[in-house]
């Protein structure tokens, strides 16, 4: 639509220097009415020359209760009321189905459950509906930095844990920042 700037995206190299992963947030390039949910798409891409394993958004990921962390950030033109969360701190076990193999150049949406994975929407993005007009900036941080299996597993001593621990070794340990997605609400 005329008069609106296009969403701002950094190149993969600007976003992810040294990381094998890139995260991209996309939104429709149109004004959004006050109170309407803004559709936000998340894409994690393997920008390395080799295949790798990654895990999508699991229960506890968004709140930082467990790895991987998928931490959303919204920067509004004025303060927003705090998000109400139903996080309880109890999380399901990490399973082999929760790992996603990414070939070089391949991407996936870590919020869409496929092939039995227990991926969840990012609550702050899935329900993002600003109650006032203005320019909003959204960002997402993915962290796989913890080397401690108990930070990933959700619980200890479950069937299949040994296979999960072996696969977990193939997940790169990184902290990745997404591009900045700009939303105009009117």
N, CA and C of each residue as an Amber inpcrd file, in Angstrom:
protein
   558
   0.8580000  -1.1770000   0.0000000   0.0000000   0.0000000   0.0000000
   0.8970000   1.2300000   0.0000000   0.5370000   2.2750000  -0.7450000
   1.3340000   3.4930000  -0.8280000   1.4550000   4.1620000   0.5290000
   2.6200000   4.7690000   0.7620000   2.8320000   5.5090000   1.9920000
   3.3940000   4.6770000   3.1320000   3.3920000   3.3670000   2.9850000
   3.9420000   2.5150000   4.0380000   5.3120000   2.0110000   3.6220000
   6.2830000   2.0840000   4.5230000   7.5810000   1.5200000   4.1860000
   7.5080000   0.0000000   4.1720000   8.3990000  -0.6080000   3.4170000
   8.4860000  -2.0630000   3.4020000   9.0860000  -2.5440000   4.7060000
   8.8100000  -3.7970000   5.0920000   9.4500000  -4.3370000   6.2930000
  10.9700000  -4.2730000   6.1380000  11.6560000  -4.0500000   7.2320000
  13.1030000  -3.9580000   7.2210000  13.6950000  -5.3130000   7.5480000
  14.5640000  -5.8100000   6.6800000  15.2370000  -7.0800000   6.9150000
  16.7260000  -6.8810000   6.7230000  17.5070000  -7.4500000   7.6140000
  18.9480000  -7.4770000   7.4460000  19.2890000  -8.7080000   6.6200000
  20.4270000  -8.6520000   5.9440000  20.8430000  -9.8400000   5.2080000
  21.2100000 -10.9310000   6.1960000  21.2480000 -12.1730000   5.7260000
  21.6100000 -13.2800000   6.6040000  22.9780000 -13.0570000   7.2420000
  23.9290000 -12.5180000   6.4680000  25.2700000 -12.2970000   7.0170000
  25.2680000 -11.2040000   8.0750000  24.4750000 -10.1620000   7.8900000
  24.3890000  -9.1020000   8.8960000  23.7550000  -9.6100000  10.1770000
  22.7700000 -10.5040000  10.0570000  22.0710000 -11.0330000  11.2320000
  22.8860000 -12.0790000  11.9670000  23.5140000 -12.9530000  11.2250000
  23.9910000 -14.1810000  11.8040000  25.4850000 -14.4170000  11.6430000
  26.2900000 -13.3990000  11.5960000  27.7140000 -13.5930000  11.3480000
  28.2670000 -14.6920000  12.2470000  28.7660000 -15.7520000  11.6450000
  29.3640000 -16.8360000  12.3880000  28.3900000 -17.9050000  12.8370000
  27.1140000 -17.7440000  12.6610000  26.1310000 -18.7310000  13.0840000
  25.7230000 -19.5900000  11.8950000  25.4480000 -20.8790000  12.1370000
  24.9520000 -21.7210000  11.0470000  23.4560000 -21.5360000  10.7890000
  22.7850000 -20.7340000  11.6310000  21.3440000 -20.5330000  11.5190000
  21.0000000 -19.0650000  11.3280000  19.8950000 -18.8180000  10.6550000
  19.3220000 -17.4810000  10.5310000  17.8420000 -17.5810000  10.8850000
  17.3120000 -16.5250000  11.4800000  15.8830000 -16.4680000  11.8040000
  15.2910000 -15.2790000  11.0730000  14.1450000 -15.4980000  10.4440000
  13.4730000 -14.4250000   9.7350000  12.0220000 -14.3350000  10.2010000
  11.6080000 -13.1380000  10.5800000  10.2110000 -12.8580000  10.8970000
   9.6030000 -12.1520000   9.7030000   8.4200000 -12.5670000   9.2890000
   7.7380000 -11.8690000   8.2010000   6.3090000 -11.5550000   8.6240000
   5.8520000 -10.4250000   8.1290000   4.4840000  -9.9620000   8.3580000
   3.9570000  -9.4250000   7.0420000   2.6440000  -9.4120000   6.8430000
   2.1110000  -8.7970000   5.6250000   2.4760000  -7.3120000   5.5790000
   2.8110000  -6.8480000   4.4010000   3.1940000  -5.4500000   4.2150000
   1.9430000  -4.6050000   3.9620000   1.1780000  -4.4270000   5.0160000
  -0.0600000  -3.6490000   4.9320000  -0.3430000  -3.0850000   6.3150000
  -1.1480000  -2.0350000   6.3900000  -1.4840000  -1.5260000   7.7330000
  -2.3710000  -2.5310000   8.4670000  -2.2480000  -2.5530000   9.7600000
  -3.0320000  -3.4720000  10.5870000  -3.9450000  -2.6540000  11.4840000
  -5.2170000  -3.0000000  11.5470000  -6.1310000  -2.2390000  12.3970000
  -5.8760000  -2.5110000  13.8870000  -6.1270000  -1.5140000  14.6950000
  -6.0100000  -1.6390000  16.1480000  -6.8910000  -2.8020000  16.6060000
  -6.3580000  -3.6550000  17.4680000  -7.1110000  -4.7640000  18.0410000
  -7.1080000  -6.0430000  17.2270000  -6.6490000  -5.9960000  15.9800000
  -6.6210000  -7.1970000  15.1430000  -5.3240000  -7.9730000  15.3890000
  -5.4130000  -9.2950000  15.3420000  -4.2090000 -10.1220000  15.4740000
  -3.3700000  -9.9570000  14.2140000  -2.0890000  -9.6880000  14.4040000
  -1.1580000  -9.5020000  13.2880000  -0.5170000 -10.8560000  12.9790000
  -0.6680000 -11.3550000  11.7380000  -0.0420000 -12.6390000  11.4040000
   1.4760000 -12.4850000  11.3030000   2.1870000 -13.2590000  12.1130000
   3.6470000 -13.2000000  12.1550000   4.1750000 -14.5930000  11.8370000
   5.0110000 -14.6830000  10.8210000   5.5790000 -15.9740000  10.4160000
   7.0310000 -16.0370000  10.8610000   7.4400000 -17.2070000  11.3630000
   8.8050000 -17.4280000  11.8290000   9.4580000 -18.4830000  10.9360000
  10.6830000 -18.1980000  10.5040000  11.4290000 -19.1520000   9.6910000
  12.8390000 -19.2800000  10.2510000  13.2620000 -20.5140000  10.5030000
  14.6430000 -20.8010000  10.8910000  15.2940000 -21.4900000   9.7000000
  16.4390000 -20.9620000   9.2520000  17.1140000 -21.4700000   8.0520000
  18.5430000 -21.8910000   8.3780000  18.9470000 -23.0110000   7.7960000
  20.3330000 -23.4690000   7.8830000  21.1320000 -22.7200000   6.8210000
  22.0180000 -21.8360000   7.2460000  22.8380000 -21.0690000   6.2950000
  24.2670000 -21.6070000   6.2420000  24.4760000 -22.7810000   6.8270000
  25.8010000 -23.3910000   6.7920000  25.9420000 -24.2770000   5.5540000
  27.1160000 -24.8440000   5.3860000  27.3510000 -25.7280000   4.2450000
  27.1170000 -27.1970000   4.5960000  26.7180000 -27.4790000   5.8310000
  26.4620000 -28.8560000   6.2380000  25.0980000 -29.0080000   6.8740000
  24.6450000 -30.2540000   6.9870000  23.3600000 -30.4790000   7.6320000
  23.5120000 -30.3160000   9.1380000  22.3970000 -29.9850000   9.7840000
  22.4060000 -29.8460000  11.2340000  21.0410000 -30.2220000  11.7820000
  20.9930000 -30.3780000  13.1060000  19.7480000 -30.6800000  13.8020000
  19.3630000 -29.4890000  14.6610000  18.0580000 -29.2540000  14.7570000
  17.5380000 -28.1530000  15.5610000  16.2010000 -28.6090000  16.1550000
  15.7670000 -27.9330000  17.1900000  14.4990000 -28.2390000  17.8420000
  13.6240000 -26.9860000  17.7540000  12.3500000 -27.1750000  17.4910000
  11.4150000 -26.0550000  17.4140000  10.9630000 -25.5930000  18.7920000
   9.9190000 -24.7760000  18.8120000   9.3880000 -24.2000000  20.0530000
   8.6440000 -25.2880000  20.8260000   9.1060000 -25.5570000  22.0450000
   8.4840000 -26.5460000  22.9170000   7.8870000 -25.8450000  24.1220000
   7.0970000 -26.5760000  24.8940000   6.5610000 -25.9780000  26.1110000
   7.7320000 -25.5430000  26.9920000   7.7040000 -24.3170000  27.4150000
   8.7830000 -23.7550000  28.2220000   9.8280000 -22.9910000  27.4330000
   9.8790000 -23.1450000  26.1030000  10.8870000 -22.4490000  25.2840000
  10.7160000 -20.9340000  25.3140000   9.4720000 -20.4750000  25.1990000
   9.2040000 -19.0420000  25.1230000   9.4390000 -18.3400000  26.4560000
   9.2490000 -19.0480000  27.5480000   9.4160000 -18.4570000  28.8770000
  10.8300000 -18.6590000  29.4180000  11.6740000 -19.3780000  28.6920000
  13.0350000 -19.6300000  29.1400000  13.1340000 -20.7280000  30.1800000
  12.0990000 -21.5600000  30.3280000  12.1280000 -22.6690000  31.2850000
  12.9980000 -23.8140000  30.7970000  13.1300000 -23.9380000  29.4620000
  13.8880000 -25.0470000  28.8840000  14.4870000 -24.6010000  27.5540000
  15.5260000 -25.3130000  27.1350000  16.1340000 -25.0680000  25.8320000
  15.4720000 -25.9670000  24.8110000  15.3950000 -25.5060000  23.5560000
  15.8960000 -24.2180000  23.0920000  15.0150000 -23.0790000  23.5760000
  15.6360000 -21.9310000  23.7570000  14.8780000 -20.7260000  24.0780000
  14.4750000 -20.0550000  22.7690000  13.2200000 -19.6940000  22.6620000
  12.7090000 -18.8470000  21.5790000  12.0910000 -17.6510000  22.2980000
  12.8290000 -16.5610000  22.3800000  12.4400000 -15.4250000  23.2110000
  11.9730000 -14.2510000  22.3460000  10.6650000 -13.9630000  22.3400000
  10.1300000 -12.8650000  21.5330000  10.3260000 -11.5210000  22.2280000
  10.5130000 -10.4980000  21.4140000  10.6430000  -9.1310000  21.9160000
   9.7400000  -8.2430000  21.0720000   8.9150000  -7.4430000  21.7280000
   8.0670000  -6.4610000  21.0490000   8.4240000  -5.0890000  21.5900000
   8.7310000  -4.1650000  20.6890000   9.0400000  -2.7950000  21.0850000
   7.9200000  -1.9070000  20.5630000   7.0320000  -1.4770000  21.4610000
   5.8830000  -0.6550000  21.0530000   6.2240000   0.8310000  21.1310000
   5.3540000   1.6760000  20.5530000   5.5710000   3.1230000  20.6510000
   5.3170000   3.6440000  22.0700000   4.5710000   2.8970000  22.8650000
   4.3680000   3.2140000  24.2770000   4.2050000   1.8950000  25.0190000
   4.3390000   1.8740000  26.3310000   4.3110000   0.5930000  27.0590000
   3.0290000  -0.2080000  26.8390000   3.2260000  -1.5220000  26.7420000
   2.1160000  -2.4670000  26.6220000   1.8350000  -3.0810000  27.9880000
   0.5960000  -3.5140000  28.2200000   0.3380000  -4.2490000  29.4660000
   1.1010000  -5.5670000  29.4270000   1.4780000  -6.0900000  30.5880000
   2.2180000  -7.3570000  30.5890000   1.3750000  -8.4870000  30.0160000
   2.0650000  -9.4240000  29.3480000   1.3800000 -10.5930000  28.8000000
   0.9920000 -11.5280000  29.9330000  -0.2080000 -12.0520000  29.8370000
  -0.6080000 -13.0780000  30.7900000  -0.1760000 -14.4120000  30.2100000
   0.5160000 -15.1860000  31.0150000   1.0180000 -16.4720000  30.5570000
   0.5000000 -17.5650000  31.4640000   0.2420000 -18.7020000  30.8560000
  -0.2030000 -19.8350000  31.6390000   0.9340000 -20.8220000  31.8600000
   2.1870000 -20.3590000  31.7250000   3.3190000 -21.2360000  31.9440000
   3.3930000 -21.6740000  33.3940000   3.6010000 -22.9760000  33.5960000
   3.6370000 -23.4970000  34.9630000   5.0170000 -23.9970000  35.3530000
   5.9350000 -24.0840000  34.4240000   7.2670000 -24.5700000  34.7370000
   7.4280000 -26.0620000  34.5280000   6.3410000 -26.8110000  34.3820000
   6.4150000 -28.2340000  34.0670000   6.4550000 -28.3860000  32.5600000
   7.3860000 -29.1980000  32.0780000   7.5160000 -29.3570000  30.6330000
   7.6050000 -30.8310000  30.2620000   7.1460000 -31.1470000  29.0690000
   7.1660000 -32.5170000  28.5640000   8.5970000 -32.9140000  28.2030000
   8.8620000 -34.1980000  28.1130000  10.2070000 -34.6310000  27.7430000
  10.5390000 -34.2960000  26.2950000  11.8130000 -34.0520000  26.0450000
  12.3150000 -33.8720000  24.6870000  12.3740000 -35.2510000  24.0380000
  11.8080000 -35.3590000  22.8370000  11.7300000 -36.6380000  22.1350000
  12.4580000 -36.5500000  20.8020000  12.7990000 -37.6860000  20.2380000
  13.4600000 -37.6870000  18.9260000  12.6120000 -36.9740000  17.8770000
  11.2720000 -37.0900000  17.9750000  10.3880000 -36.4430000  16.9970000
  10.4930000 -34.9180000  17.0480000  11.0140000 -34.3790000  18.1450000
  11.1080000 -32.9290000  18.2970000  12.3240000 -32.3390000  17.5890000
  13.2230000 -33.1820000  17.1100000  14.4020000 -32.7070000  16.3770000
  14.0720000 -32.6000000  14.8980000  14.5880000 -31.5680000  14.2760000
  14.3760000 -31.3550000  12.8380000  15.7350000 -31.2830000  12.1550000
  15.9460000 -32.1400000  11.1690000  17.1810000 -32.0980000  10.3810000
  17.0100000 -31.0460000   9.3000000  18.0140000 -30.1680000   9.2000000
  17.9900000 -29.1410000   8.1550000  19.2080000 -29.3110000   7.2590000
  18.9620000 -29.5240000   5.9840000  20.0320000 -29.5580000   4.9930000
  20.4850000 -28.1200000   4.7310000  21.6450000 -27.9190000   4.1330000
  22.0760000 -26.5560000   3.8090000  21.0110000 -25.8310000   2.9790000
  20.6580000 -24.6280000   3.4070000  19.6610000 -23.8190000   2.7050000
  18.2230000 -24.1450000   3.0670000  17.9940000 -25.2270000   3.7880000
  16.6320000 -25.6220000   4.1530000  16.1490000 -24.8080000   5.3530000
  14.8290000 -24.5840000   5.4040000  14.2480000 -23.8310000   6.5130000
  12.9890000 -24.5320000   7.0050000  12.5250000 -24.1080000   8.1820000
  11.2740000 -24.6170000   8.7230000  10.6840000 -23.5790000   9.6610000
   9.4040000 -23.7360000   9.9450000   8.7230000 -22.8840000  10.9100000
   8.7360000 -23.6340000  12.2380000   9.4710000 -23.1250000  13.2450000
   9.6000000 -23.8420000  14.5070000   8.3330000 -23.8230000  15.3550000
   7.2780000 -23.1780000  14.8700000   6.0130000 -23.1130000  15.6050000
   4.9550000 -24.0450000  15.0300000   5.2760000 -24.7650000  13.9650000
   4.3190000 -25.6460000  13.3030000   4.7310000 -27.0930000  13.5400000
   3.8980000 -27.8430000  14.2340000   4.1770000 -29.2440000  14.5390000
   3.9750000 -30.0910000  13.2930000   4.9990000 -30.8570000  12.9390000
   4.9380000 -31.7900000  11.8110000   5.6140000 -33.0820000  12.2330000
   5.2150000 -34.1820000  11.6470000   5.8500000 -35.4900000  11.8710000
   5.9470000 -35.8610000  13.3470000   4.9220000 -35.5140000  14.1130000
   4.8850000 -35.8940000  15.5130000   5.6260000 -34.9780000  16.4640000
   6.2510000 -33.9210000  15.9410000   6.9550000 -32.9740000  16.8100000
   5.9440000 -32.2410000  17.6920000   6.3730000 -31.8770000  18.8810000
   5.4930000 -31.1970000  19.8300000   5.6500000 -29.6870000  19.8100000
   5.8660000 -29.0960000  18.6240000   6.0900000 -27.6540000  18.5260000
   4.8220000 -26.8780000  18.8570000   5.0290000 -25.6930000  19.4160000
   3.9320000 -24.8330000  19.8290000   4.0770000 -23.4470000  19.2200000
   2.9760000 -22.7140000  19.0970000   3.0780000 -21.3190000  18.6610000
   3.8200000 -20.4970000  19.7160000   4.4060000 -19.4160000  19.2960000
   4.9800000 -18.4510000  20.2320000   3.8260000 -17.5650000  20.6690000
   3.4100000 -17.7200000  21.9030000   2.2080000 -17.0640000  22.4120000
   2.2240000 -15.5550000  22.1420000   3.3430000 -14.9020000  22.4290000
   3.4160000 -13.4410000  22.2700000   3.2070000 -13.0070000  20.8170000
   3.5730000 -13.8620000  19.8560000   3.3800000 -13.5270000  18.4460000
   2.0190000 -14.0200000  17.9430000   1.6010000 -15.2010000  18.3530000
   0.3350000 -15.7640000  17.8690000  -0.8580000 -14.9250000  18.2960000
  -0.7140000 -14.2110000  19.3970000  -1.8100000 -13.4020000  19.9300000
  -1.4890000 -11.9120000  19.9100000  -0.5620000 -11.4970000  19.0630000
  -0.1430000 -10.0990000  19.0330000  -1.2190000  -9.2540000  18.3700000
  -1.9240000  -8.4810000  19.1790000  -3.0100000  -7.6280000  18.6870000
  -2.9420000  -6.2950000  19.4290000  -2.1420000  -5.3620000  18.9140000
  -1.9600000  -4.0760000  19.5980000  -3.2870000  -3.3560000  19.8240000
  -3.4030000  -2.7500000  21.0030000  -4.6330000  -2.0430000  21.3720000
  -4.5570000  -0.5490000  21.0980000  -3.4580000  -0.1120000  20.4840000
  -3.3260000   1.2910000  20.0980000  -2.4780000   1.3860000  18.8360000
  -2.6180000   2.5130000  18.1510000  -1.9250000   2.7230000  16.8820000
  -0.4560000   3.0570000  17.1180000   0.3310000   2.8300000  16.0700000
   1.7400000   3.1950000  16.1220000   2.6070000   2.1840000  15.3990000
   3.9060000   2.4000000  15.5430000   4.9240000   1.5530000  14.9060000
   5.4560000   0.5840000  15.9600000   5.3770000  -0.7050000  15.6630000
   5.8400000  -1.7480000  16.5660000   6.9890000  -2.4970000  15.9020000
   8.0040000  -2.8380000  16.6720000   9.1100000  -3.6390000  16.1800000
   9.1010000  -4.9770000  16.9070000   9.2560000  -6.0440000  16.1410000
   9.2900000  -7.3900000  16.7100000  10.6170000  -8.0460000  16.3630000
  11.0950000  -8.8350000  17.3040000  12.3390000  -9.5600000  17.1570000
  12.1970000 -10.9080000  17.8570000  13.0590000 -11.8430000  17.5030000
  13.0690000 -13.1500000  18.1520000  14.5100000 -13.5820000  18.3600000
  14.7980000 -14.0710000  19.5590000  16.1130000 -14.6180000  19.8600000
  15.9670000 -16.1180000  20.0430000  16.8150000 -16.8760000  19.3530000
  16.9000000 -18.3210000  19.5230000  18.2080000 -18.6170000  20.2270000
  18.1390000 -19.3420000  21.3330000  19.3460000 -19.7560000  22.0320000
  19.3310000 -21.2570000  22.2380000  20.4400000 -21.8730000  21.8220000
  20.6740000 -23.3000000  22.0650000  21.9600000 -23.4460000  22.8760000
  22.3220000 -22.4060000  23.6060000  23.6450000 -22.3150000  24.2280000
  23.9190000 -23.2950000  25.3620000  22.9140000 -23.8490000  25.9890000
  23.1720000 -24.7120000  27.1420000  23.7600000 -26.0570000  26.7220000
  24.8490000 -26.4300000  27.3610000  25.4780000 -27.7330000  27.1460000
  24.9320000 -28.7780000  28.1170000  24.1460000 -28.3540000  29.1090000
  23.6430000 -29.2710000  30.1350000  22.3590000 -29.9470000  29.6460000
  22.3700000 -31.2710000  29.4860000  21.1730000 -31.9700000  28.9940000
  19.9190000 -31.6940000  29.8120000  20.0550000 -31.5360000  31.1230000
  18.8600000 -31.3100000  31.9470000  18.1650000 -29.9990000  31.5960000
  18.8770000 -29.0620000  30.9650000  18.2540000 -27.8090000  30.5210000
  17.3850000 -28.0120000  29.2820000  17.5450000 -29.1350000  28.6020000
  16.8280000 -29.4570000  27.3820000  15.7260000 -30.4930000  27.5840000
  16.0020000 -31.5000000  28.4040000  15.1880000 -32.7090000  28.4320000
  13.7740000 -32.5290000  28.9470000  13.5580000 -31.6040000  29.8580000
  12.2200000 -31.4280000  30.4200000  11.9960000 -32.3080000  31.6290000
  12.4690000 -33.5180000  31.5470000  12.4400000 -34.4480000  32.6830000
  13.5720000 -35.4350000  32.4580000  13.9680000 -36.1180000  33.4850000
  15.0670000 -37.0710000  33.3790000  14.5580000 -38.4850000  33.5960000
  15.2510000 -39.4510000  32.9790000  14.9440000 -40.8470000  33.2080000
  13.7110000 -41.3610000  32.4970000  13.5090000 -41.0020000  31.2420000
  12.3450000 -41.4780000  30.4980000  12.7810000 -42.3940000  29.3510000
  11.8960000 -43.2340000  28.8400000  12.2440000 -44.1280000  27.7300000
  12.6850000 -43.3270000  26.5020000  13.7910000 -43.7070000  25.8940000
  14.3100000 -43.0170000  24.7170000  15.2830000 -41.8980000  25.0370000
  15.5510000 -41.6610000  26.2970000  16.4220000 -40.5480000  26.6910000
  17.8280000 -40.6830000  26.1050000  18.3700000 -41.8990000  26.0480000
  19.7370000 -42.0850000  25.5350000  19.8460000 -41.6340000  24.0820000
  18.8540000 -41.9840000  23.2590000  18.8560000 -41.5740000  21.8490000
  18.7330000 -40.0540000  21.7230000  17.9120000 -39.4750000  22.5750000
  17.7390000 -38.0190000  22.5680000  19.0540000 -37.3330000  22.9390000
  19.7330000 -37.8390000  23.9500000  21.0160000 -37.2520000  24.3630000
  22.0470000 -37.3230000  23.2380000  22.0450000 -38.4190000  22.4960000
  22.9810000 -38.5580000  21.3700000  22.6550000 -37.5480000  20.2690000
  21.3830000 -37.4020000  19.9350000  20.9610000 -36.4510000  18.8950000
  21.2330000 -35.0140000  19.3430000  21.0790000 -34.7440000  20.6070000
  21.2900000 -33.3960000  21.1550000  22.7140000 -32.9130000  20.9020000
  23.6620000 -33.8350000  20.8190000  25.0610000 -33.4650000  20.5490000
  25.2210000 -32.8360000  19.1600000  24.2890000 -33.1040000  18.2380000
  24.3690000 -32.5930000  16.8670000  23.7110000 -31.2220000  16.6970000
  23.1160000 -30.6920000  17.7700000  22.4870000 -29.3690000  17.7090000
  23.5740000 -28.3230000  17.9460000  23.7650000 -27.3700000  17.0110000
  24.7930000 -26.3430000  17.2330000  24.4290000 -25.4620000  18.4290000
  25.4210000 -25.0680000  19.1960000  25.2040000 -24.2010000  20.3610000
  25.4400000 -22.7560000  19.9290000  24.3240000 -22.0350000  19.7520000
  24.3790000 -20.6620000  19.2280000  23.3350000 -19.7840000  19.9020000
  23.5070000 -18.5130000  19.7330000  22.4990000 -17.5110000  20.0800000
  22.2960000 -16.6940000  18.8100000  21.0750000 -16.6760000  18.2990000
  20.7710000 -16.0540000  17.0140000  19.6650000 -15.0290000  17.1930000
  19.8590000 -13.8500000  16.6460000  18.8440000 -12.7870000  16.6660000
  18.1930000 -12.7170000  15.2870000  16.8940000 -12.5670000  15.2670000
  16.1760000 -12.4200000  14.0010000  16.3720000 -11.0180000  13.4320000
  15.8250000 -10.8450000  12.2570000  15.6630000  -9.5060000  11.6980000
  14.6560000  -8.7450000  12.5670000  14.5070000  -7.4690000  12.3040000
  13.4990000  -6.6400000  12.9770000  12.3160000  -6.5090000  12.0210000
  11.1570000  -7.0040000  12.4360000   9.9380000  -6.8700000  11.6410000
   9.1800000  -5.6460000  12.1670000   8.8400000  -4.7430000  11.2720000
   8.1550000  -3.5090000  11.6500000   6.6880000  -3.6090000  11.2530000
   5.8210000  -3.3410000  12.2240000   4.3850000  -3.3950000  12.0160000
   3.7980000  -2.0160000  12.2250000   2.9820000  -1.5740000  11.2740000
   2.2920000  -0.2880000  11.3920000   0.8300000  -0.5620000  11.7260000
   0.4000000  -0.0820000  12.8860000  -0.9740000  -0.2920000  13.3470000
  -1.6930000   1.0580000  13.2910000  -2.8760000   1.0380000  12.6690000
  -3.6310000   2.3060000  12.5660000  -5.0980000   2.0830000  12.8860000
